[in-house]
Amino acid sequence: MTGGVVTAFAFLLLVHVASACPKECSCDAHAKSVDCRGRGLYDVPRHLQPDTLELHLQDNRLRGLGSMAFREAPQLRVLDVSNNSVTSVSPSALLGLRGLRSLSLAHNGIRELDRRLLGSVRNLTLLDLSHNAIAGLPGALADSMHQLRRLSLGHNRLQKLDRTHLEALESLEELQLRGNPWRCDCHMIALKLWLESFLFRGGVVDEVICAQPEGMKDRELQQVPYELFHSCMATSYHYLFANLRHLESEHRHRGGDLQHLPELGAAGGRGGGGGGGGGGGGGGGGAGGSLPECEPKQRPRPVNLRHAIATVVITGVVCGIVLLMMLAAAVYGCAYAAIMAHYQRDLKKAEQKAAAAAVQLPGERERETTGTADEKEPLENTIA
């Protein structure tokens, strides 16, 4: 009897442990989701089931995400930490979440992201970083997000965005950039070109409203004609033609008509005029007045006497060294030529002496033979 009771109690305990749910949250065993929204939590709840697929932590008081904060739920697919007070995120906060598909950190106080944060999360399709205080993205952030389809960076403190961050997002379909204090200077030409290419491929993007400089304030980047960037074209012309070639090749690949391309070709021909379809409209609006520059032109700097003297001295030293090297080469060449001429003369004299000796040798032999015969004749006469 006692054994049966113990067995039943152990079975009930096992069932309770198997279906355990954090006391602060509500769980759906069928959907394998944990809902902890609006519970006033200061930390990530413990005792999560290893097979949990969704974790909702919106509207709490979380202030940070520590190292491996979600190690108890390695199979997470959806993680929502929006509308909290998160200001710091550990580089290893998401370590172990290899299957994570959707991540939302919106409406927090995040100022910067470590480039290692998303290194282990390579299957993300949605990333929401909107309504934070992010001023820049790390260079290698996009290297692990080749599957990303939706990216939200709206309402942060971004003033510029490097084109390389976006080019690595091969599967991107929707991009949100609204609400940032964009500085529409020469550095924005690359982003403008990429956005036009992205829209041409069928992507969806909201508006990019310029906040600086004063001449560009409250203007949509896509509506700003390339004429306003004419002072930048000397250094950024290759971006324009690279984008033209890219659009043309892609349009031919799809079998379309090149006449439907954005008016970038005309812009390239004019040396920076009339950007895309939107750029043409903006150009019409700005034709009536004076065209402000994206940045004020730099005044010519006065000649620095020290720098001029230093340049002359350095140039003189270099020229002197070159002349000395040329002189040394000439002396060496002359000495070598003299030695070789002397050697040739000696060699020629030796050959002449050898030839003369060869000519004199037969005459000497005849005289020796004649002398011997003359000596033998008196001796024979004496004997006789």
Buried (B, 14 or more C-beta within 10 A) or exposed (E): EEEEEEEEEEEEEEEEEEEEBBEBBEBEEEEBBBBBBEBEBEBBBEEBBEEBBBBBBBBBEBBBBEEBBBBBBBBBBBBBBBBBEBBBBBBBBBBBBEEBBBBBBBBBEBBEBBBBBBBBBBBBBBBBBBBBEBBBBBEBBBBBBBBBBBBBBBBBEBBBBBBEBBBBBEEBBBBBBBBBEBBBBBBBBBBBBBBBBBBBEEBEBEBBBBBBBEBBEEBBBBBBBBBBBBBBBEEBBEBBEEBBEBBBEBBEEEEEEEEEBBBBBBBBEEEBBBBBBBBBBBBEEBEEEEEEBBBEEEEEEEEEEEEEEEEEEEEEEEEEEEEEEEEEEEEEEEEEEEEEEEEEEEEEEEEEEEEEEEEEEEEEEEEEEEEEEEEEEEEEEEEE
